[in-house]
Each structure stands twice: as structure tokens, then as C-alpha cells.
Amino acid sequence: MEQPVVRLHSLRSVQLKVPDLAACTDFYSEVWGLSVVERDSDDTWLRGTGTNHHVLQLSRTERNALGSISFAVRTRAEVDEAGRRLVARGVPLLREPGPLDAVGGGYGLELVDPEGRRIELSCEVHAVTPQGHDGAVPTGVTHVVLNTVDIDAAVTFYTEVLGMRVSDWSEHQMAFLRCNTDHHSIAFNQAAWTSVNHVAYEMPSMDHFMRGIGSLKHHGITPLWGPGRHGPGNNTFSYFADPAGLVCEYTSDVAQIVEDQWLCRVWRRVPELSDLWGTAGPPSRQVRSHMAGVEDRGAFTGAEQSR
């Protein structure tokens, strides 16, 4: 088997495309707990309390879509080598290795996965001073769940090309993939079309997690599903809908992986394992509808989606 083209260090940020940029910016900055670092007429960049320059980019568009997912790698040499290996494998590059002109700067490349998702690999992106944990606000993005029409092909690409490892399966419906010690940074859900299922934001502790839910309640916003604790990943969860209808999650306490000791498990898809606490019950039709999203063919749909 060929070696992966790169070893990812961590999930850095996510770009989401939304029709109502102002409403989503207000939600994530005034309610969800992120802070605006930069903005213009068509984009807003928001940070958590961690060191990443931004963890969420919101971009104006006609319909909900995934803009891109950004992963950190350590050095320019890794980016350059990844570019050469991706080209050799016939993986489409939207941006060849080089300086990034986007907000936050850095050095990187952009590839397209088999379902049209734009994936950035970058290093030397501007860091920001970490903030304290006094408030019940996220440190950053901890994982993204993606709906896929072919879960086996998606897992094969992200493991064999991008070097991720499968931590667990939820029967043959979901696969949880890691790039560092966190149980998962990406998960795939078998679905009827390609779309964003949800984006999860890490809270520093369970206390911050619960206080974050309480803060949203004070804003008149209740969870679509949660609070509870998942079996796969052992993380706490509480899911909400943003003004665009996209699902965002508060989470904490994700399982940590010791590489030479972890055994991948296939979990049964039963209510008592989807929520170990039994507080949330099974996901409702409403939350499933939000998580299904709308079909998104990404970089393969022409000018509107390739922005």
C-alpha cells in the first residue's frame, strides 16, 4: 500500500456558506460565543478562545454549502511534498503549494476530495493569543461530520491519502476518523446526498458545556437534541440550529487515543449507545432533517460554489 501523502496535525477551521451572512454572524458572535476577528461585505472570520486565528469563516452565498475544511500541518516541506504526491495520485488541486492570500495568511495548498469538498492543508497561519476559560464559550472547532453517498470510498480517501485513522464505526452508517489523539476530527455519515451534517465546537469542560447550554437557553434557544453523552467518542453533546438551519454542536470530554493501545470497535446503532446518559433519547425527525441538509456538490458545481 502507498504511504499517505501527508500526516495531518489538527483540524484548524471550517468555512460555511450561508444566505444570510448578517444573521449567522450575529448568532455565532453574540450567542454561540465566538469572536469576530475580521469581516468584509461577503465574509466573516471568527475565533474561539484557542490560538487559531479563526475557527469559522462564514461566506455569503445563495444556499447552504460547505466552503472548505482546513487542516494544520507542521512545515512548508510537508505542504510541498503533499502537493507532489497529490498530483502523482491524480488528486485535483485548486491551489498549488505557496503563500496563502486569505485572512490569517500562512503557506498551504487546496485539494478536492472525491465528492467535491475543498480541503486546505496549511502551516504558518497567524496565531492569536489564547483567551481565558472564564466564559462558557468554545475553544475552537473539534470535529466536522459530513454526509456522504459512499462511506467506504470516503473513508478510503481520508485514510489512504490524508493519513487519518479510523477510530470506530457505528455499524456501517458512520465512521469516526482521527488525525491526532482526539477520537475523531472528521466523521462520515452514509446519506442520500453529500452535505454538512454538523460542526462541533469544543467546550473546555463539562461545566462549560452545561453553562453554554444555559446561555443559549437565556437567548431563547433550546437544543434540537441533547444534552447527552455519545457512545462512540464518549463525548458530551448538545445540538442546535443556526439561523441558516445548519447544525452546530457544543461538546466536551472527547475520548483520547493511545495509538498502540486503541482497538477500533463497531458500535450498534441503538438509543442507549447514541446517548449513554439516557437524557436526550433518540434523535428526532427534526434534528435528522437539519443534519441531512441540502445537496452540496462543492467544487464541481461551477462558479457559484467555487467561490
C-alpha positions in Angstrom: 0.0 0.0 0.0 1.2 3.5 -0.8 2.1 5.8 2.0 -0.4 8.7 2.7 0.6 12.0 1.1 0.6 13.8 4.4 0.1 13.4 8.2 -2.4 15.9 9.4 -1.7 17.7 12.7 -5.1 19.0 13.6 -8.4 20.4 12.4 -7.9 24.2 12.1 -11.1 25.7 10.8 -14.3 25.3 8.7 -15.8 27.6 6.1 -19.6 27.6 5.8 -21.6 29.3 3.0 -24.9 30.8 4.1 -27.6 33.0 2.5 -28.0 35.4 5.5 -24.5 36.4 6.5 -25.6 39.1 8.9 -27.9 36.8 10.9 -25.3 34.0 11.1 -22.6 36.4 12.1 -24.8 37.7 14.9 -25.6 34.2 16.1 -22.1 32.9 16.2 -20.6 36.1 17.7 -23.4 37.2 20.1 -25.0 33.9 21.1 -22.6 31.0 20.3 -19.6 32.6 21.9 -17.1 33.1 19.0 -15.4 36.4 18.4 -15.1 38.3 15.1 -11.5 38.8 14.1 -12.1 40.2 10.6 -15.0 40.8 8.3 -15.9 42.4 4.9 -19.1 42.6 2.9 -19.1 38.9 1.9 -17.2 37.1 4.7 -16.8 37.0 8.5 -13.9 35.2 10.3 -14.5 34.2 13.9 -12.2 32.7 16.6 -12.6 30.7 19.7 -10.5 31.1 22.9 -7.7 29.0 21.5 -4.7 30.0 19.4 -6.1 29.5 15.9 -6.5 32.8 14.1 -10.1 31.8 13.2 -12.0 28.6 13.5 -15.1 29.5 11.4 -15.4 31.5 8.2 -18.9 32.5 7.1 -19.3 33.4 3.5 -22.4 34.9 1.7 -24.0 32.6 -0.9 -27.4 31.7 -2.3 -27.8 28.4 -0.4 -26.2 26.5 2.4 -22.9 24.7 1.5 -19.5 23.7 2.8 -16.9 26.2 1.7 -13.8 24.3 2.8 -12.2 22.4 5.7 -8.7 23.5 6.8 -6.2 21.1 8.4 -2.9 22.1 10.0 0.3 20.5 9.0 3.7 21.3 10.6 6.0 22.6 7.9 6.3 24.1 4.4 8.2 21.0 3.4 5.2 18.8 4.3 2.9 21.0 2.2 5.3 20.9 -0.8 5.7 17.1 -0.5 1.9 16.7 -0.2 1.4 18.7 -3.3 3.8 16.5 -5.3 2.2 13.3 -4.0 -1.3 14.5 -4.6 -0.5 15.4 -8.3 1.1 12.0 -8.7 -2.1 10.3 -7.5 -4.3 12.4 -9.8 -6.0 14.3 -6.9 -7.3 17.7 -8.2 -5.5 20.8 -6.7 -7.4 24.1 -6.7 -4.3 25.8 -5.2 -0.8 24.6 -5.6 1.6 24.9 -2.6 2.5 28.5 -1.9 1.7 31.5 0.3 -1.9 31.9 1.2 -3.5 35.3 0.4 -6.5 34.6 2.7 -7.1 36.2 6.1 -4.7 34.7 8.5 -2.0 34.2 5.9 0.2 31.1 6.0 1.5 28.6 3.5 -0.6 25.8 2.0 -2.5 24.2 -0.8 -6.1 23.3 -1.5 -7.2 19.9 -2.9 -10.6 18.4 -3.8 -11.8 15.2 -2.4 -13.8 12.6 -4.4 -17.2 14.3 -3.5 -16.1 17.8 -4.3 -15.1 19.0 -0.9 -12.4 21.7 -0.7 -9.7 20.7 1.7 -6.9 23.1 2.7 -3.6 21.9 4.2 -1.7 24.8 5.7 1.1 25.8 8.1 2.4 29.1 9.4 -1.1 30.6 9.7 -1.2 33.6 12.1 -1.8 32.6 15.7 -3.6 34.7 18.2 -3.2 35.0 22.0 -5.3 32.4 23.8 -8.1 33.7 26.0 -9.1 32.5 29.4 -11.8 30.0 30.2 -14.0 32.2 32.4 -16.8 32.3 29.9 -18.9 29.4 28.7 -17.6 29.7 25.1 -15.8 27.3 22.7 -12.1 26.9 22.4 -12.5 26.1 18.7 -13.8 23.5 16.2 -13.1 19.9 17.3 -14.9 17.9 14.6 -17.0 18.0 11.4 -19.5 15.3 10.4 -20.0 15.0 6.7 -22.9 13.3 4.9 -21.5 11.0 2.1 -23.1 9.0 -0.7 -20.3 6.4 -0.4 -18.9 5.9 3.1 -16.3 3.3 2.0 -14.9 5.5 -0.7 -14.8 8.5 1.7 -13.0 6.5 4.4 -10.5 5.1 1.9 -9.6 8.5 0.6 -9.2 10.2 4.0 -7.1 7.3 5.4 -5.0 6.3 2.4 -4.5 9.8 1.0 -4.7 12.1 4.0 -3.4 9.6 6.6 -6.3 9.7 9.0 -7.1 6.6 11.1 -10.5 5.0 11.8 -11.2 5.1 15.5 -14.7 3.5 15.4 -17.7 2.6 13.3 -21.3 3.0 14.1 -22.4 -0.2 12.3 -21.9 0.7 8.6 -23.7 4.0 8.9 -21.0 6.2 10.5 -17.2 6.2 10.5 -15.1 8.2 13.0 -11.6 9.3 11.8 -8.8 10.9 13.8 -5.7 12.8 12.9 -4.3 13.2 16.4 -5.2 11.9 19.9 -8.8 13.2 19.7 -11.2 10.3 18.9 -12.4 12.0 15.8 -11.8 15.2 13.8 -13.9 14.0 10.8 -16.8 11.6 10.8 -18.8 10.4 7.8 -22.4 9.5 7.7 -23.9 7.4 4.9 -26.6 9.5 3.3 -28.7 10.2 0.2 -26.5 13.2 -0.8 -23.3 15.0 0.1 -23.7 17.8 2.6 -22.6 19.1 6.0 -24.2 17.1 8.8 -22.9 19.3 11.7 -19.9 21.2 13.0 -18.8 20.6 16.7 -17.2 23.2 18.9 -15.2 22.1 21.9 -16.0 23.4 25.4 -13.1 23.3 27.9 -15.0 21.2 30.4 -18.4 19.6 31.2 -19.2 22.6 33.4 -18.5 25.0 30.5 -20.6 22.7 28.2 -23.6 22.9 30.6 -23.2 26.6 31.1 -23.1 27.1 27.4 -26.4 25.3 27.0 -27.8 27.5 29.8 -26.5 30.6 28.0 -28.3 29.7 24.8 -31.5 29.0 26.8 -31.3 32.6 28.1 -31.3 33.6 24.4 -34.5 31.6 23.9 -32.7 28.8 22.0 -33.2 25.2 23.1 -31.3 22.1 21.8 -32.5 20.1 18.8 -31.0 17.1 20.6 -29.3 16.8 24.0 -27.7 17.2 26.3 -26.3 13.7 26.4 -23.2 11.6 26.0 -22.3 9.6 22.9 -21.0 6.0 23.0 -18.5 6.4 20.1 -16.1 9.1 21.2 -17.6 9.3 24.7 -18.1 13.0 24.2 -20.9 15.1 25.6 -23.3 16.6 23.0 -26.0 19.2 22.6 -27.1 20.1 19.0 -28.6 23.4 17.9 -29.6 25.0 14.6 -28.0 28.3 13.5 -30.1 30.9 11.5 -29.3 29.1 8.2 -30.6 25.8 9.6 -27.1 24.3 9.8 -26.4 22.2 12.9 -23.8 23.3 15.4 -22.8 21.3 18.5 -21.4 22.0 21.9 -19.2 19.1 23.0 -16.6 18.2 25.7 -14.6 15.3 27.1 -13.9 13.5 23.8 -12.0 10.3 24.2 -8.3 10.4 23.8 -6.5 7.8 21.7 -3.3 6.0 22.6 -2.2 4.7 19.1 -0.7 1.4 20.1 -3.4 0.5 22.5 -6.7 1.6 20.8 -8.8 -1.1 19.2 -11.4 0.0 16.6 -14.9 -1.0 17.6 -18.2 -1.4 15.7 -20.9 0.1 17.8 -24.6 -1.0 17.5 -27.0 1.8 16.5 -29.3 1.7 19.4 -30.6 4.6 21.6 -28.7 3.5 24.7 -25.4 3.8 22.8 -26.2 7.0 20.9 -26.8 8.6 24.4 -25.2 6.8 27.3 -26.9 9.0 29.8 -30.4 8.4 28.5 -31.2 12.1 28.9 -31.6 13.0 25.2 -33.3 9.9 23.8 -33.0 9.1 20.1 -32.6 11.9 17.6 -35.9 13.4 16.4 -37.2 13.7 12.9 -36.5 17.4 13.2 -32.8 17.1 14.0 -32.4 14.4 11.4 -33.8 16.8 8.8 -31.5 19.6 9.8 -28.5 17.2 9.7 -29.4 15.9 6.3 -29.0 19.5 4.9 -29.3 20.2 1.2 -27.3 18.5 -1.6 -23.8 20.1 -2.0 -21.6 19.2 -4.9 -18.9 21.5 -3.8 -16.1 22.5 -6.1 -17.7 20.6 -9.0 -20.8 22.8 -9.3 -19.3 25.8 -11.1 -18.7 29.4 -10.3 -21.2 29.9 -7.5 -19.9 27.0 -5.4 -16.2 27.5 -6.3 -16.1 31.0 -4.7 
